[in-house]
């Protein structure tokens, strides 16, 4: 197969402050070939969209090599088109005018761009809506305009940044099917598609190859070749086996096991705690302890049961592991002894268990409690802890992590927080 894009030792950092940098992508090696659809699968915030923007020439890497058609990418690439998660349409322009925008920017004569835009609109299934404005269209139709605007420039490579995530389930399924039909019928000159997703079933349904992305920083964890012919049956044994394989790679691959071991041993104050509501966590533990589940639960089965994708489910699973309520192994999850006890306890007992696990396993929580215990008035400002977190995290991420641990601490009743004064305290100091 002919090579479209080659990426070698790619690294991307963003400045957090004058002294600190946030590493977003690290040592990424990837080659895209003509004639394939590739899915970039991973949690939100893992750097997938940043990688897409680097390939398109919209963002520069910090180091490494990005080649398109044998030439270095140093700016926007004429042969590459991108469809964003948000519809990004000009509300004052009609469908036809929105689709023509890219051609107009390229200086294509009016008659030619009009005929090409009409053809793209017809291909994407919006014939008859040329004169409509975005406000008249449903979310699915607006995203189709985004596809038409990308396809009208006849790109070699089409980049899709979570193009279905803002749509309802049925609309997304319909649009995915139409995209596959357009690709297989060769109605366009596009030779390759790279799309970002956090939906495992979506990746398994569309892609010829799936790149499993890890996070903190973003890196390629694994690569899966998909041999299933189109159209794919999501209920077939082969499809479910593929989904199971991806779950195992995302949770218990060699690199993930190593990262989990490091986390368990060295989880520090600056760890990026998942943003999880304790009440939702308690509900998940109850669900996992239900009679219909055995001692261990298949992660795809749990995901389907809860109707959650990896962006919703994985933070919950990570929190269960951090707090010692569950353990993941070989694509399965099982409650620990304390997790099973938590499921059967009443509210007051649960708060006590949560408090014990939080103080013993989350350094930031124990640090806050220790500071409050040691102070004569048992008060401290949130700024004191934000300052400490900003030694490890960006300002925005430090605020998010502190808010998370405050919510956990309030649920466990190990400290209190006044939103108006931004002060933490012990309501009933021991």
C-alpha positions in Angstrom: 0.0 0.0 0.0 1.1 3.5 -0.7 2.2 5.6 2.2 0.1 8.8 2.9 1.4 10.0 6.2 4.5 9.0 8.2 5.0 10.2 11.8 8.2 9.4 13.7 9.1 10.1 17.4 6.5 12.8 17.6 6.4 14.8 20.8 4.1 17.7 21.7 4.2 19.9 24.8 2.2 23.0 25.8 3.5 25.6 28.2 1.9 25.6 31.7 4.0 28.5 32.9 7.3 30.1 32.3 9.1 27.2 34.1 6.8 24.2 33.3 5.6 22.4 30.2 2.7 19.9 29.9 3.6 16.8 27.9 0.6 15.9 25.7 2.1 13.4 23.2 5.2 11.4 23.6 7.2 9.2 21.1 4.4 8.6 18.7 5.2 6.5 15.6 2.4 6.0 13.1 2.1 5.4 9.4 -1.2 5.8 7.4 -1.6 4.1 4.1 -3.8 4.6 1.0 -7.0 2.6 1.0 -7.6 2.2 4.7 -9.8 3.7 7.4 -7.9 4.0 10.7 -9.5 4.7 14.1 -7.6 6.5 16.8 -9.2 5.2 19.9 -8.7 6.5 23.4 -10.1 8.5 26.3 -10.8 12.2 26.0 -7.8 14.3 26.9 -5.3 11.7 25.7 -4.0 13.9 22.9 -5.8 12.3 19.9 -7.3 15.5 18.6 -3.9 17.3 19.0 -2.4 14.5 16.9 -5.0 15.1 14.2 -4.4 18.8 14.2 -0.6 18.2 13.8 -1.2 15.9 10.8 -3.4 18.6 9.2 -0.7 21.2 9.8 -2.8 23.2 12.1 -0.5 22.7 15.1 3.2 22.3 15.1 4.9 19.4 17.0 7.5 20.2 19.6 9.8 17.6 18.1 9.7 14.7 15.7 8.9 14.2 12.0 5.5 14.4 10.2 5.6 13.6 6.5 2.7 13.8 4.0 3.1 12.4 0.5 6.8 12.3 1.2 7.1 16.0 2.2 7.5 17.5 5.7 4.3 19.1 7.1 5.1 22.7 8.0 1.6 24.2 7.7 -1.9 23.5 6.5 -1.8 20.7 3.9 -3.9 21.1 0.7 -4.5 17.4 0.3 -6.0 17.0 3.8 -9.5 17.9 5.0 -10.8 17.9 8.6 -14.3 17.4 10.0 -14.6 18.7 13.6 -16.8 17.5 16.5 -18.6 20.8 16.6 -20.5 21.5 13.3 -18.6 24.8 12.9 -21.0 26.2 10.2 -21.5 29.8 9.4 -25.0 30.5 10.5 -25.6 33.3 8.0 -24.7 31.2 5.0 -26.8 28.6 3.3 -25.9 24.9 3.1 -24.5 25.5 -0.4 -22.5 28.6 0.6 -21.1 26.8 3.6 -19.9 23.9 1.4 -18.4 26.3 -1.1 -16.3 28.1 1.5 -13.2 25.9 1.1 -13.2 26.1 -2.7 -13.7 29.9 -2.5 -10.6 30.1 -0.2 -8.7 28.2 -2.9 -9.7 30.6 -5.6 -11.8 28.1 -7.5 -14.0 29.9 -10.1 -17.7 30.5 -9.1 -19.3 28.1 -11.6 -16.9 25.3 -10.8 -17.2 25.6 -7.1 -21.0 25.7 -7.4 -21.1 22.5 -9.4 -18.6 20.7 -7.1 -20.5 21.8 -4.0 -23.8 20.6 -5.4 -22.2 17.2 -6.2 -20.8 16.9 -2.7 -24.2 17.8 -1.2 -25.8 15.1 -3.3 -23.2 12.5 -2.3 -23.7 13.2 1.4 -27.5 12.9 1.1 -28.5 16.6 1.5 -29.9 17.1 -2.0 -32.9 19.5 -1.7 -31.4 21.5 1.3 -29.0 23.6 -0.7 -30.8 26.9 0.2 -31.4 26.0 3.9 -29.7 27.7 6.7 -28.0 25.8 9.6 -30.7 26.8 12.0 -33.2 24.8 9.9 -31.2 21.6 10.1 -31.0 18.8 12.7 -27.7 18.0 14.3 -27.2 15.0 11.9 -27.9 17.2 8.9 -25.5 19.9 10.1 -22.8 17.3 10.5 -23.5 16.1 6.9 -22.8 19.7 5.8 -19.4 19.4 7.6 -18.7 16.2 5.7 -19.7 17.8 2.3 -17.5 20.8 3.0 -14.5 18.5 3.6 -15.2 16.2 0.6 -15.8 19.0 -1.9 -12.0 19.8 -2.0 -11.3 16.2 -3.0 -8.9 15.4 -0.2 -6.5 12.5 -0.3 -6.8 12.2 3.5 -10.0 12.9 5.5 -9.5 13.6 9.2 -12.5 13.2 11.5 -12.4 14.5 15.0 -15.1 12.6 16.9 -17.6 13.5 14.2 -20.5 11.4 15.6 -20.1 12.2 19.3 -22.5 15.2 19.3 -25.3 13.2 17.7 -27.9 10.9 19.1 -27.3 7.1 18.8 -29.6 6.5 15.8 -28.4 9.5 13.9 -24.8 8.6 14.5 -25.4 5.0 13.4 -27.1 6.2 10.2 -24.3 8.7 9.4 -21.6 6.1 10.0 -23.3 3.7 7.6 -23.5 6.4 5.0 -19.8 7.2 5.4 -18.9 3.5 4.9 -21.1 3.4 1.8 -19.5 6.5 0.3 -16.0 5.1 1.0 -16.7 1.6 -0.5 -18.5 3.0 -3.5 -15.5 5.3 -4.2 -17.7 8.3 -4.9 -14.9 10.6 -3.8 -11.2 10.8 -4.5 -10.3 10.3 -0.8 -7.7 7.6 -0.4 -7.5 7.4 3.4 -9.6 8.2 6.5 -8.3 8.8 10.1 -11.0 9.3 12.7 -10.8 10.0 16.4 -13.2 8.3 18.7 -13.7 7.2 22.4 -16.4 4.7 21.4 -15.0 1.1 21.1 -18.0 -0.3 19.1 -17.7 2.6 16.7 -14.1 1.9 16.0 -14.8 -1.8 15.6 -17.7 -1.0 13.2 -15.8 1.3 10.9 -12.1 0.8 10.9 -9.7 -1.4 9.0 -7.1 -0.7 11.7 -7.5 0.5 15.2 -4.7 2.5 17.0 -5.3 2.2 20.8 -4.1 5.4 22.4 -2.9 5.7 26.0 -2.9 8.9 28.0 -0.9 11.1 30.4 0.9 11.7 28.0 -0.7 10.4 24.8 1.1 7.4 23.3 0.3 4.4 21.1 -0.5 1.5 23.4 -1.5 -1.1 20.8 -2.5 -1.6 17.2 -5.3 -3.9 16.0 -5.9 -5.1 12.4 -9.6 -5.6 11.7 -10.3 -8.5 9.2 -14.1 -8.4 9.4 -15.9 -7.6 6.1 -18.4 -4.8 5.7 -21.2 -4.5 6.7 -20.3 -5.7 10.2 -22.8 -7.4 12.5 -22.3 -5.9 16.0 -24.0 -9.0 17.5 -21.8 -11.6 15.9 -19.3 -13.6 17.9 -16.4 -12.2 15.8 -17.4 -8.6 16.4 -17.8 -9.2 20.2 -14.5 -11.0 20.3 -12.9 -7.9 18.7 -14.5 -5.6 21.2 -13.3 -7.8 24.1 -9.8 -7.8 22.7 -9.8 -4.0 22.6 -11.0 -3.7 26.2 -8.3 -6.0 27.3 -5.7 -3.9 25.5 -7.0 -0.7 27.0 -7.1 -2.0 30.5 -4.5 -4.8 30.9 -2.0 -4.5 28.1 1.7 -4.7 29.1 2.2 -0.9 29.2 -1.1 -0.4 31.1 -0.1 -3.1 33.7 3.2 -1.3 34.2 1.5 2.1 34.6 -1.1 0.6 37.0 1.8 -0.9 39.1 3.5 2.5 39.2 0.2 4.2 40.1 -0.4 1.8 43.0 3.1 2.3 44.3 3.8 6.0 43.7 0.4 7.7 43.5 1.3 11.2 44.6 -0.3 14.5 45.5 -0.2 15.6 41.9 -2.0 12.5 40.4 -4.7 13.4 37.9 -7.7 12.0 39.9 -10.7 11.1 37.7 -13.6 13.5 38.0 -16.1 11.0 39.5 -19.2 11.6 41.6 -19.1 9.4 44.7 -22.8 8.7 44.5 -22.4 7.4 41.0 -19.5 5.3 42.2 -21.7 3.9 44.9 -24.4 3.0 42.4 -21.8 1.2 40.2 -20.6 -0.9 43.2 -24.2 -1.8 43.9 -24.7 -2.8 40.3 -21.5 -4.9 40.3 -22.6 -6.7 43.4 -26.0 -7.7 41.9 -26.9 -11.4 41.7 -26.9 -11.4 37.9 -23.1 -10.8 37.8 -20.7 -13.4 38.9 -17.5 -12.8 40.9 -16.0 -11.0 37.9 -17.6 -9.0 35.2 -16.7 -8.7 31.6 -16.0 -5.0 30.9 -17.9 -4.9 27.5 -20.8 -6.5 29.2 -20.7 -4.0 32.0 -20.4 -1.1 29.5 -23.4 -2.4 27.6 -25.4 -2.9 30.8 -24.7 0.6 31.9 -25.0 2.1 28.4 -21.6 3.9 28.9 -18.7 4.4 26.5 -15.1 4.5 27.7 -15.1 8.2 28.6 -17.9 7.5 31.1 -16.9 4.0 32.3 -13.1 4.2 32.5 -12.9 7.1 35.0 -15.3 5.1 37.3 -13.1 1.9 36.9 -9.9 3.9 37.6 -11.5 5.4 40.8 -12.6 2.0 42.0 -9.0 0.8 41.6 -7.5 3.9 43.2 -9.7 3.5 46.3 -9.2 -0.3 46.4 -12.9 -1.2 45.8 -12.2 -3.3 42.7 -9.5 -4.8 40.5 -9.2 -5.1 36.7 -7.5 -8.1 35.1 -7.7 -9.6 31.5 -10.6 -7.4 30.5 -12.7 -8.3 33.6 -13.4 -6.3 36.8 -14.1 -7.8 40.2 -15.1 -6.2 43.5 -12.5 -6.4 46.3 -13.5 -7.6 49.8 -14.0 -4.0 50.9 -15.9 -3.3 47.7 -18.3 -6.1 48.4 -18.7 -4.9 52.0 -19.4 -1.4 50.8 -22.2 -2.7 48.5 -24.0 -4.3 51.4 -23.5 -1.4 53.9 -25.9 1.3 54.9 -25.2 5.0 54.1 -23.2 5.8 57.3 -21.1 2.7 57.1 -20.4 3.5 53.4 -19.2 7.0 54.3 -16.9 5.5 57.0 -15.4 3.0 54.5 -15.0 5.6 51.8 -13.3 7.9 54.3 -10.9 5.1 55.3 -10.0 4.3 51.7 -9.7 7.9 50.7 -7.3 8.8 53.6 -5.2 5.7 53.2 -4.9 5.6 49.4 -5.2 9.2 48.1 -2.2 11.4 49.2 -3.9 14.7 48.4 -6.9 13.9 50.7 -4.7 12.8 53.5 -2.5 15.9 53.1 -5.5 18.2 53.3 -6.8 16.4 56.4 -3.4 16.5 58.0 -3.0 20.3 57.4 -6.5 20.9 58.9 -5.8 18.7 61.9 -2.5 20.5 62.6 -3.9 24.1 62.4 -5.3 25.5 65.7 -8.5 26.7 64.1 -8.7 23.7 61.7 -9.1 26.1 58.7 -7.1 26.4 55.4 -7.7 28.2 52.2 -8.1 26.3 48.9 -5.3 28.5 47.5 -2.8 26.8 49.8 -3.6 23.4 48.2 -3.9 24.8 44.6 -0.4 26.3 45.0 0.9 22.8 45.9 -0.9 21.1 43.0 0.4 23.7 40.5 3.9 22.4 41.1 2.7 19.3 39.2 -0.3 20.3 37.1 -1.5 23.2 35.0 -3.7 25.8 36.7 -6.9 24.5 35.2 -6.1 20.9 35.9 -5.0 21.7 39.5 -8.4 23.4 40.0 -10.2 20.3 38.6 -8.3 17.8 40.8 -8.8 19.9 43.9 -12.5 20.2 43.3 -12.7 16.4 42.8 -10.9 15.6 46.1 -13.0 18.2 47.9 -16.2 16.6 46.6 -14.9 13.2 47.8 -13.8 14.6 51.1 -17.2 16.2 51.7 -19.0 12.9 50.8 -16.8 11.1 53.3 -17.2 13.8 55.9 -13.4 14.1 56.5 -13.5 17.9 55.9 -15.9 20.6 54.9 -15.8 23.4 52.3 -17.3 26.8 52.1 -17.9 27.8 48.5 -18.2 31.5 49.3 -15.0 31.9 51.3 -13.1 29.2 49.5 -12.0 27.8 52.9 -11.7 24.1 53.9 -12.3 23.2 57.5 -13.2 20.5 60.0 -16.8 21.0 61.1 -16.4 18.6 64.0 -12.6 18.3 64.6 -11.6 15.2 66.6 
